[in-house]
Amino acid sequence: MTQGSGATIVDVASLVRSKNAGPFWITLDVFCDTDDAYDLVSAPGVVTQQRIADVYGVDPSFVRIFRLPELRVIKVSFPRRHPQGSVRDRDMHAGQQHIPLSRLPLSARMR
């Protein structure tokens, strides 16, 4: 699968997940089984602070991205909109927050 094929992260990653990183932060993980898949997901412009900020409605200066090529993993962390367990929290364990990331196109342009 190539970058221009309309593929999304979930099409090439073996696992995309989300979880709490304490009561005030969320962490998203993208796991890839092959170097080729990792190269597609970690290509310039695919997972960036600005794209994450746009999708999740957070300030890009707070988005942290960790690329771990030896493990074929990309980790993304950013502050939760509402603290875990607060009245406005709609996903206590942040278990469903990976969906928008998984749907990001592998193309650097948002579609």
Buried (B, 14 or more C-beta within 10 A) or exposed (E): EEBEEEBBBBBBBEEBBBBBBEEEBBBBBBBBEEEEBBBBBBEEBBBBBEBBBBBBEBEEEEBBBEBEEEEBBBBBBBBBEBBBEEEEBEBEEBEEBBEBBBBBBBBEEEE
